[in-house]
């Protein structure tokens, strides 16, 4: 039996056991072990497929003449690596995170749909024909919907899940429209004849698929569901959705770009433009958020933008026959897919740990939890440094490769210069704003004094929640220190993108990885020497601890600490045209004013535009048509008969 199919059977069985034996704790543990073993087996199959480069095919019995065809190539194998790693760690994390005796059945249902989501993501990557891909895609969307709606008793959760479902289906309609054009042009459900299509059909299909897959990926302006769904879902579900599931949209873009085999420069320019808009808009919106998980959701929009920037500059390099520019762009994008899966999953798990232990999600109400939750705090710090693109962590490596791709094109004429300059400037802007954003989160939530007293004593999260965070933090560090192995993984995948990999282009990429590794090791050595020197110099010396200057206050308190809003106020004012603030406050009057109120909310322009230009007009149209609905069954039967008569007359 195919090893990959065996792993899927184990994962699905691991999700079914808790569903049928919900009150048996032993069966829950057995279900967890089956998912872990299944993900481990699948990871082995993915790494083997990536290294050997051999396509592993599987064919199933046709249903009414429709084939189910699956094939594993290095691009598919690369995407399966984060799927299996994050799914395994997320399931371990969820074992303690969902430990609630009052919701045994709900937890079992959550575990089932979690396994179904993992299996469907693997099948999306594994599918090699239109029909199989479409079925797997819909199962992935539906299973993730049921994971988001876990807390269905909350109105906000139901609203978020409904919004996510709508965007999933709109994206699916665009994808299926693209598939319809492909089927009409080729007469086949297979992917093998797509490269022979005309240039106009390729352009139309790619644009339909770009917006369809972009909706799932959270590409601006189709990201609107993201900041609603992620805060509503359980944190380990947010981790797998943001770390892995939205990458299925990126996989779709890459896969069909390769299958269509077009080198039109316009495609790369379009992808680059949407990448820049997503990256800058996402991080500016993240800066202004007061909800921890909502901030992380907008940060996912930013990182999808970085991936699209890498893909865009890679496509442009391929169109201009610049192999080094193309390879660096694609390699940086592929590596950032891996990196984002690691540090974003880590950050969502850290956020879930804080929220579970404190019951607080608002950043400005947190503070000082590094003292009480050291594992969570240190791993969250690692994730914050990684997502900010700082060495010696993994985010720096992938962004540096995309930078390098931009500099490769900066030397040529304006066709190459303008996109390259935009890549460099946008990445610099995104990196600076990301650093400010996560300095705010780390400083407000983990340092200082608590701004609000939790309802219960705060302690570190359970062991099953700590282990995945430590593993992910270690992965972030290892990729940053030893990037060569992981860059080689990206090269194994990118060699199957037509016209990208060449011997002359590979050498500079590997040379860069070696230089980065040496520089990082030297940096770590320098920090270690300085730390040891400090210990030596302060040995046998008395160190006193005292308060800092309190600005005239005799005793410091949490009320005189910075808030997140005040910390980023200057930056948000600068980007006000892109992220206007909606402020609600009361005036301060009198010599002895009473308590005042201030609340600022960053407005999402895309969401506002969608509400004004589409949702409200459609609602008004349907409100005017409500007279058709009388509640009379005889009238409804008449409608059906009239529709049948009209169909018979015209068809």
C-alpha positions in Angstrom: 0.0 0.0 0.0 1.1 3.6 -0.7 2.7 4.9 2.5 1.0 8.3 2.1 -2.4 6.7 1.8 -1.6 4.6 4.9 -0.8 7.7 6.9 -4.2 9.3 5.8 -6.0 6.2 7.0 -4.3 6.4 10.4 -5.1 10.2 10.8 -8.7 9.7 9.8 -9.1 6.7 12.2 -7.5 8.9 15.0 -10.2 11.4 14.4 -13.0 8.9 14.4 -12.2 7.1 17.6 -12.8 10.0 19.9 -16.1 10.7 18.0 -17.5 7.2 18.7 -16.0 6.8 22.2 -16.1 10.4 23.4 -16.3 9.6 27.1 -13.4 7.1 27.1 -10.2 9.0 27.9 -8.2 6.0 26.7 -9.7 6.2 23.3 -8.9 10.0 23.1 -5.3 9.2 23.9 -5.3 6.4 21.3 -6.8 8.8 18.8 -4.0 11.3 19.5 -1.4 8.6 19.1 -2.9 7.5 15.7 -2.8 11.0 14.4 0.8 11.4 15.6 1.9 8.2 14.0 -0.1 9.0 10.8 1.5 12.5 10.5 5.0 11.0 11.2 4.4 8.4 8.5 3.2 11.0 6.1 6.2 13.2 6.9 8.5 10.4 6.0 6.8 9.8 2.7 6.9 13.5 1.9 10.6 13.9 2.7 11.3 10.7 0.7 9.4 12.1 -2.3 11.1 15.5 -2.0 14.6 13.9 -2.0 14.1 11.2 -4.6 12.0 13.4 -6.9 10.1 10.4 -8.1 6.4 10.9 -8.8 4.2 8.6 -6.8 0.8 8.1 -8.5 -2.4 6.5 -7.3 -5.7 5.9 -9.2 -9.1 5.0 -7.8 -12.2 3.5 -9.2 -14.1 5.9 -11.4 -17.5 7.2 -10.2 -19.9 7.6 -13.1 -16.9 7.9 -15.4 -15.1 10.6 -13.3 -11.6 9.7 -12.3 -9.8 10.2 -9.0 -6.1 10.6 -9.9 -3.4 11.5 -7.4 0.3 12.1 -7.8 3.1 13.2 -5.5 6.0 15.3 -7.0 8.6 17.4 -5.3 6.4 20.6 -5.2 3.6 18.6 -3.6 6.1 16.9 -1.2 7.4 20.3 -0.1 4.0 21.5 0.9 3.2 18.3 2.7 6.2 18.8 5.1 4.6 21.8 7.0 1.2 20.1 6.7 2.3 17.0 8.6 4.6 18.8 11.1 2.1 21.5 12.1 -0.8 19.1 12.1 1.0 16.7 14.5 2.0 19.5 16.9 -1.4 21.1 16.7 -3.1 17.9 17.7 -0.8 17.4 20.6 -1.4 21.0 21.7 -5.2 20.5 21.4 -5.2 17.6 23.8 -4.6 19.9 26.8 -6.1 23.0 25.2 -9.6 21.4 24.8 -9.5 19.7 28.2 -13.1 20.5 29.3 -15.2 17.7 31.0 -18.4 19.7 30.2 -17.9 19.6 26.5 -16.8 16.0 25.8 -18.9 15.5 22.7 -18.0 18.9 21.2 -14.3 18.2 21.7 -14.7 14.8 20.0 -16.4 16.4 17.0 -13.5 19.0 16.9 -10.9 16.2 16.8 -12.8 14.5 14.0 -13.0 17.6 11.8 -9.4 18.4 12.7 -8.3 15.0 11.2 -10.6 15.5 8.3 -9.0 18.9 7.6 -5.5 17.4 7.7 -6.6 14.6 5.3 -8.3 17.0 2.9 -5.2 19.3 2.8 -3.1 16.3 1.9 -5.5 15.3 -0.8 -5.5 18.9 -2.3 -1.7 18.7 -2.6 -1.9 15.1 -3.8 -4.6 15.6 -6.5 -3.6 15.5 -10.1 -6.9 16.1 -11.9 -9.7 18.7 -11.7 -12.4 16.5 -10.2 -10.2 15.2 -7.4 -8.8 18.6 -6.6 -12.3 20.1 -6.5 -13.7 17.4 -4.1 -10.6 17.7 -1.8 -10.9 21.5 -1.8 -14.5 21.5 -0.8 -14.0 19.0 2.0 -11.1 21.2 3.3 -13.4 24.3 3.3 -16.3 22.5 5.0 -14.2 20.8 7.7 -12.4 24.0 8.6 -15.8 25.8 8.9 -16.9 23.3 11.5 -13.6 23.8 13.4 -14.1 27.6 13.4 -17.7 27.3 14.8 -16.5 25.3 17.8 -17.9 27.9 20.3 -21.2 28.1 18.4 -23.0 29.4 21.5 -21.3 32.8 20.9 -22.9 35.1 18.4 -19.5 36.5 17.3 -18.3 33.0 16.5 -21.3 32.2 14.4 -20.9 35.4 12.5 -17.2 34.8 11.9 -17.8 31.2 10.7 -20.6 32.3 8.4 -18.3 35.0 6.9 -15.5 32.4 6.4 -18.0 30.0 4.7 -19.2 32.7 2.3 -15.6 33.7 1.3 -14.7 30.0 1.0 -17.6 29.4 -1.4 -17.0 32.6 -3.4 -13.3 31.5 -3.8 -14.4 28.0 -4.8 -16.8 29.4 -7.4 -13.9 31.4 -9.0 -11.7 28.2 -8.9 -14.5 26.1 -10.5 -15.1 28.8 -13.1 -11.4 28.5 -14.0 -11.7 24.7 -14.1 -14.8 25.0 -16.3 -12.7 27.1 -18.8 -10.0 24.5 -18.7 -12.4 21.6 -19.3 -14.1 23.5 -22.2 -10.7 24.1 -23.8 -9.2 20.7 -23.3 -12.2 18.3 -23.0 -10.3 16.5 -20.1 -10.3 16.5 -16.4 -6.5 15.9 -16.4 -3.8 18.5 -15.9 -1.5 17.1 -18.7 -2.9 19.3 -21.6 -2.9 22.7 -19.9 0.4 23.9 -21.3 -0.9 23.7 -24.9 -3.7 26.2 -24.4 -3.6 29.6 -26.1 -2.1 32.6 -24.3 -5.5 34.4 -23.9 -7.1 31.3 -22.2 -4.1 30.9 -20.0 -4.4 34.5 -18.8 -8.1 34.2 -18.1 -7.7 31.0 -16.2 -4.8 32.2 -14.2 -6.6 35.4 -13.1 -9.7 33.4 -12.1 -7.6 30.9 -10.1 -5.4 33.7 -8.6 -8.5 35.4 -7.1 -10.1 32.1 -6.1 -6.9 30.8 -4.4 -6.1 34.2 -3.1 -9.4 34.3 -1.2 -8.3 31.1 0.7 -4.8 32.5 1.2 -6.0 35.8 2.6 -4.7 38.0 -0.2 -5.7 41.6 -0.1 -8.5 42.6 -0.6 -10.0 39.1 -0.2 -8.6 38.7 3.3 -11.7 40.0 5.1 -12.6 36.6 6.7 -9.2 36.1 8.2 -9.3 38.6 11.2 -12.8 37.3 12.1 -12.3 33.5 11.8 -8.9 33.2 13.5 -10.0 34.9 16.8 -13.1 32.8 16.8 -11.5 29.4 16.3 -9.6 27.5 19.1 -6.0 28.4 19.1 -4.6 25.1 17.8 -7.1 25.4 14.9 -6.0 29.0 14.3 -2.4 27.7 14.2 -3.1 25.0 11.5 -5.4 27.4 9.5 -2.9 30.2 9.5 0.2 28.2 9.4 -0.8 25.6 6.8 -4.3 25.8 5.4 -4.0 29.3 3.9 -0.9 28.0 2.1 -3.1 25.7 0.1 -4.1 28.9 -1.7 -0.4 29.6 -2.4 0.0 26.0 -3.5 -2.9 26.4 -6.0 -1.3 29.5 -7.5 2.1 27.8 -7.8 0.7 24.5 -9.2 -1.4 26.1 -11.9 1.3 28.6 -12.8 3.6 25.6 -13.5 0.8 23.6 -15.3 -0.1 26.5 -17.6 3.6 27.0 -18.3 3.3 30.7 -19.3 6.2 33.2 -19.1 4.1 36.3 -19.7 5.7 39.0 -17.6 2.3 40.5 -16.8 1.4 37.6 -14.5 4.5 38.2 -12.3 3.7 41.9 -12.2 0.1 41.2 -11.0 1.2 38.8 -8.4 3.9 41.2 -7.2 1.4 44.1 -7.0 -1.0 42.0 -4.9 1.9 40.9 -2.7 3.0 44.4 -1.9 -0.5 45.5 -1.2 -1.1 42.5 1.1 2.2 42.9 2.9 1.9 46.6 3.7 -1.8 46.7 4.3 -1.7 43.6 6.5 1.1 44.8 8.9 -0.4 48.3 9.1 -3.7 46.8 10.2 -2.0 44.5 12.6 -0.3 47.5 14.3 -3.7 49.0 15.2 -5.3 45.9 16.7 -6.0 45.5 20.4 -7.0 41.8 20.2 -4.0 39.5 20.3 -5.4 36.8 17.9 -6.8 39.5 15.6 -3.4 41.1 15.4 -1.9 37.7 14.5 -4.5 37.2 11.8 -3.7 40.4 10.1 0.0 39.5 10.4 -0.9 36.4 8.3 -2.1 38.7 5.5 1.3 40.5 5.7 3.2 37.2 5.4 1.1 36.0 2.5 2.1 39.3 0.9 5.8 38.5 1.5 5.3 35.0 -0.1 3.5 36.6 -3.1 6.3 39.2 -3.5 8.8 36.3 -3.7 6.7 34.5 -6.3 6.1 37.7 -8.2 9.8 38.6 -8.5 10.5 35.0 -9.4 7.9 35.0 -12.2 9.3 38.2 -13.5 12.9 36.8 -13.4 11.7 33.7 -15.3 9.9 35.8 -17.9 13.1 37.9 -18.4 15.3 34.8 -18.6 17.2 35.9 -15.5 17.8 32.5 -13.7 19.4 33.9 -10.6 16.6 36.4 -10.0 14.0 33.7 -10.6 15.6 31.1 -8.4 16.2 33.5 -5.5 12.6 34.7 -5.7 11.0 31.3 -5.8 13.4 29.9 -3.2 12.7 32.8 -0.8 8.9 32.3 -1.3 9.1 28.5 -0.7 11.3 29.0 2.3 9.0 31.6 3.7 6.1 29.2 3.3 8.0 26.8 5.6 9.1 29.6 8.0 5.7 31.2 8.3 4.2 27.8 9.1 6.6 27.5 12.0 6.6 30.9 13.6 2.9 31.8 13.0 1.8 28.5 14.5 4.1 29.1 17.5 2.6 32.6 18.0 -1.0 31.4 17.8 -0.2 28.6 20.3 1.4 31.2 22.6 -1.6 33.4 22.3 -3.9 30.5 23.1 -1.8 29.6 26.2 -2.1 33.2 27.5 -5.8 33.5 26.8 -6.6 30.1 28.3 -4.7 30.9 31.5 -5.8 34.5 32.0 -9.1 34.7 30.2 -7.9 37.9 28.6 -7.4 38.5 24.9 -7.1 42.3 24.8 -3.4 43.3 24.7 -3.7 46.4 26.8 -5.2 44.4 29.7 -2.2 42.0 29.8 1.2 42.6 31.3 4.0 40.9 33.3 3.2 37.3 32.2 6.8 36.5 31.3 7.4 36.0 35.1 4.6 33.5 35.5 4.6 31.8 32.1 8.3 31.5 31.2 8.1 28.8 28.6 5.2 30.6 26.8 7.0 33.9 27.1 10.4 32.8 25.8 8.9 30.8 22.9 6.6 33.7 22.0 9.7 36.0 22.0 11.4 33.6 19.6 8.4 33.7 17.3 8.2 37.5 17.5 11.9 37.8 16.5 11.4 35.3 13.7 8.3 37.0 12.3 10.1 40.4 12.4 12.8 39.0 10.2 15.7 39.3 12.7 18.7 37.0 12.8 19.5 34.4 14.1 15.9 33.1 13.4 14.3 31.7 10.3 12.2 34.7 9.1 15.5 36.6 8.3 16.7 33.9 5.9 13.7 33.7 3.6 13.2 37.5 3.5 16.9 37.9 2.7 16.6 35.6 -0.3 13.7 37.7 -1.7 15.8 40.9 -1.0 18.7 39.2 -2.9 16.3 38.5 -5.8 15.4 42.2 -5.9 19.0 43.3 -5.9 19.7 40.8 -8.8 17.2 42.8 -11.0 18.2 46.3 -9.8 21.1 46.5 -12.3 19.1 46.2 -15.5 16.8 48.4 -17.5 13.5 49.9 -16.2 11.5 46.7 -17.0 13.6 44.9 -14.3 14.5 48.0 -12.2 11.0 49.1 -11.1 9.8 45.7 -9.8 13.1 45.1 -8.1 13.1 48.5 -6.4 9.5 47.9 -5.3 10.5 44.6 -3.8 13.3 46.1 -1.8 11.4 49.1 -0.5 8.2 47.2 0.4 10.2 44.5 2.3 12.1 47.2 4.2 8.8 48.9 5.1 7.1 45.6 6.1 10.1 44.5 8.2 10.2 47.8 10.1 6.5 47.8 10.8 6.5 44.1 11.8 9.3 44.9 14.4 7.2 47.7 15.8 4.1 45.5 15.9 5.7 42.6 17.8 7.7 44.9 20.1 4.3 46.2 21.1 2.9 42.8 21.7 5.9 41.5 23.6 6.4 44.6 25.7 2.7 45.1 26.6 1.7 41.5 27.1 4.8 40.0 28.8 6.7 42.8 30.4 5.8 45.4 33.0 3.0 44.8 35.5 -0.4 43.3 35.0 -2.9 45.9 33.9 -5.9 43.7 34.8 -6.1 41.1 37.5 -7.2 37.8 36.1 -10.1 35.9 37.6 -7.8 33.0 38.6 -4.2 32.4 39.5 -2.0 32.4 36.4 0.3 29.4 35.9 2.2 27.9 33.0 0.1 25.9 30.5 0.0 22.1 30.4 2.9 20.0 29.2 1.0 19.0 26.0 0.8 22.7 25.1 4.4 23.5 26.1 6.0 20.8 24.0 4.7 22.0 20.6 5.8 25.6 21.4 9.3 24.5 22.4 9.6 22.3 19.2 8.5 25.1 16.9 10.8 27.6 18.6 13.6 25.2 18.1 12.7 24.8 14.4 12.8 28.6 14.1 16.3 28.7 15.6 17.6 25.8 13.6 16.5 27.2 10.2 18.1 30.5 11.1 21.4 29.0 12.1 21.7 26.2 9.6 19.7 27.4 6.6 21.6 25.4 4.0 19.7 22.2 4.5 16.3 23.9 4.2 17.4 26.0 1.2 18.3 22.7 -0.5 14.8 21.6 0.2 13.4 24.6 -1.6 15.8 23.9 -4.5 14.5 20.3 -4.8 11.0 21.8 -5.1 11.8 24.7 -7.4 13.6 22.5 -9.9 10.2 21.4 -11.1 9.1 24.9 -12.0 9.9 25.1 -15.7 12.9 27.3 -16.7 13.9 28.2 -13.2 16.7 26.0 -11.8 20.1 26.1 -13.6 23.6 25.2 -12.4 24.8 28.8 -12.7 21.9 30.1 -10.5 22.2 27.4 -7.8 25.8 28.2 -6.7 25.1 31.8 -5.6 22.1 30.6 -3.6 24.0 27.9 -1.7 26.9 30.4 -1.3 24.6 32.9 0.4 23.3 30.2 2.8 26.9 29.3 3.8 27.8 32.9 4.5 24.6 33.5 6.5 25.3 30.4 8.6 28.8 31.6 9.3 27.7 35.1 10.2 24.9 33.7 12.5 27.3 31.4 14.3 29.8 34.2 14.8 27.0 36.4 16.2 26.0 33.7 18.6 29.6 33.2 19.7 30.0 36.9 20.3 26.9 37.1 22.4 28.0 34.0 24.4 31.5 35.6 25.0 29.9 38.9 26.2 27.5 37.0 28.5 30.4 35.0 30.0 32.5 38.2 30.3 29.6 39.9 32.2 29.4 37.0 34.6 33.1 37.1 35.2 33.3 40.9 35.7 30.3 40.9 38.1 31.6 38.0 40.2 31.8 38.8 43.9 30.2 42.3 43.3 27.1 43.4 45.1 24.2 44.1 42.8 21.4 46.3 44.1 17.8 46.3 42.8 15.9 49.5 43.0 13.1 51.3 41.2 13.7 53.6 38.2 12.8 57.2 38.4 9.0 57.4 38.7 8.5 60.9 37.1 7.3 62.3 40.4 5.2 59.3 41.5 6.3 57.8 44.8 5.2 54.3 43.6 5.0 53.0 40.1 1.8 51.2 39.0 0.4 49.7 35.8 -1.6 52.9 35.2 1.6 54.8 34.2 2.8 52.2 31.7 2.6 52.5 28.0 -0.5 51.1 26.3 -0.4 49.5 22.9 -2.4 52.3 21.4 0.0 55.0 22.6 3.0 53.0 21.5 1.9 52.8 17.8 0.0 56.0 17.7 2.6 57.9 15.7 3.0 55.2 13.1 -0.8 54.8 12.7 -1.2 58.6 12.2 1.4 58.4 9.3 -0.6 55.6 7.7 -4.0 57.1 8.4 -5.0 57.1 4.7 -4.5 53.4 4.6 -5.8 52.6 8.1 -8.1 55.3 9.4 -9.0 55.3 13.1 -12.5 55.2 14.4 -12.3 56.8 17.9 -15.0 56.8 20.5 -14.2 59.0 23.6 -15.7 61.2 26.2 -14.6 64.8 26.9 -12.7 65.6 30.2 -14.6 68.5 31.9 -14.3 70.3 35.3 -11.5 70.5 37.8 -12.2 67.1 39.2 -13.4 65.1 36.1 -15.2 61.8 36.4 -13.9 58.7 34.7 -13.5 59.0 31.0 -13.6 56.5 28.2 -11.5 56.0 25.1 -11.6 53.3 22.4 -9.9 53.4 19.0 -10.5 50.9 16.2 -8.6 50.7 13.0 -11.0 50.6 10.0 -10.4 47.9 7.4 -11.0 49.8 4.2 -11.5 46.6 2.2 -14.2 45.4 4.6 -15.9 48.8 4.6 -15.9 49.0 0.8 -17.3 45.5 0.5 -20.1 46.4 3.0 -21.0 49.6 1.2 -20.6 48.6 -2.4 -21.8 45.0 -2.4 -23.5 43.7 0.8 -25.9 46.6 1.5 -27.0 47.0 -2.1 -27.7 43.3 -2.4 -29.6 43.3 0.9 -31.7 46.2 -0.4 -32.5 44.4 -3.6 -33.6 41.2 -1.8 -35.6 43.2 0.8 -37.6 44.7 -2.1 -38.2 41.2 -3.5 -39.4 39.9 -0.2 -43.0 40.3 -1.3 -42.6 37.2 -3.4 -42.3 35.1 -0.2 -45.9 34.9 1.1 -45.7 31.6 3.0 -48.4 30.0 0.8 -47.3 26.5 -0.4 -49.7 26.7 -3.4 -48.0 29.8 -4.6 -44.6 28.2 -4.3 -45.8 25.2 -6.3 -47.0 27.7 -9.0 -43.5 29.3 -9.0 -42.0 25.8 -9.7 -44.4 25.1 -12.5 -43.8 28.4 -14.1 -40.0 27.9 -14.0 -40.4 24.4 -15.6 -42.6 25.8 -18.4 -40.1 28.6 -19.1 -37.2 26.1 -19.2 -39.2 23.8 -21.6 -39.9 26.8 -23.9 -36.4 28.2 -24.1 -34.3 25.0 -23.8 
